[in-house]
Amino acid sequence: MKRIYLLASALTLVFASCQKSSEETIDDTLVAEQETLAIAADQCGTMGVLEEKMAENPELAQKMAAVEKHTEEAIERGLTKRLAADGKIEIPIVFHVLYNAASENIPLSQLEDQVTALNEDFSLNNPGRNSIPAEFAAVEANVGVRFVLEDVIRVKTKKRQWRPDDSMKFSSSDGSDVVNPQEFLNIWVVGNMPYRGGNILGYAQFPGGSWATDGVVMDHRFTGTTQYSTGRTATHEVGHWLNLRHIWGDGGCGATDYVADTPDSDAASRGCPSYPTVNCGTADMTMNFMDYSDDPCLNMFTEGQKSRMLSVFANGGFRATMAD
């Protein structure tokens, strides 16, 4: 996931337009003059949103526990290895582009760039993978998932900004309704998302949540190839959608991401750390897509992460219908 050394001093992601009503239409010229970007400390909003949803719905914890039990059993029984041996799993993507200003109505080419980046990252073709240290290259994985662009839905909306409360996923709240989530990966592309004193770049829903809100949400400036992005924010969020946790386990030393071959760490990485960066007695895997390093420095998933992701497609898994 991308840090903002690319934004340099000119941009900080809390917009001056954050002062305005989310229902107000803002002229593109005024937006360009007022925009400043200040990224929230947690640039990925997935875990914060999960905490809020679990507080609202105690049954969600039980559903996610069932997904976790299936994950452990699928890996133990070797179901993920057999699934991988059968060939690539194809995931069709439906993009929902919600725009107020014309700059938010991003072109098809930008969405195609995003699909290309996902395919690079999930098939061992990431352009930076030759920089992975030998210590970690031994566990680098070809996940064996292929993404295709199924459809693009464009919705002119009154809203200039969206909180990560899933309102963008419903036409009744000026968003766009989910499309066949048991067969398609739905990605909503929106304006800026203010959250906890800053702005997040994206968030995802883990397996086990409601089908009505299943998918990933992305800031339009961090979707595909832009002056801020090479598309790795979406790779990170799709990793969550496939049941991966942050590589540092969202805690200090000893917190877990439920993957054995990712080293322990005490916090997210920032910028583009040099190797080795040592915490908790081991070198950090700062180039893992589930860390917060800059886009150009994110280059790999591990075999353990691959098994965890593929388990959701195994028989009885939450996303098994996508592998049929």
NORHURA-V577003 format. One record per helix or strand. SS is the DSSP state (alpha for helix, beta for strand). FROM is the first residue (numbers start at 1). LEN is the number of residues. If there is no record, write none. Layout:
ss:SS from:FROM len:LEN
ss:SS from:FROM len:LEN
This chain:
ss:alpha from:4 len:3
ss:alpha from:16 len:4
ss:alpha from:28 len:7
ss:beta from:39 len:1
ss:beta from:44 len:1
ss:alpha from:46 len:11
ss:alpha from:59 len:18
ss:alpha from:79 len:7
ss:beta from:89 len:11
ss:alpha from:102 len:3
ss:alpha from:108 len:15
ss:alpha from:129 len:3
ss:alpha from:134 len:4
ss:beta from:140 len:1
ss:beta from:145 len:12
ss:beta from:161 len:1
ss:alpha from:167 len:3
ss:alpha from:171 len:3
ss:beta from:184 len:7
ss:beta from:192 len:4
ss:beta from:198 len:3
ss:beta from:202 len:3
ss:alpha from:211 len:3
ss:beta from:216 len:4
ss:alpha from:220 len:3
ss:beta from:225 len:1
ss:beta from:230 len:1
ss:alpha from:232 len:10
ss:beta from:278 len:2
ss:beta from:282 len:2
ss:beta from:288 len:1
ss:alpha from:295 len:3
ss:beta from:300 len:1
ss:beta from:302 len:1
ss:alpha from:303 len:9
ss:alpha from:320 len:4
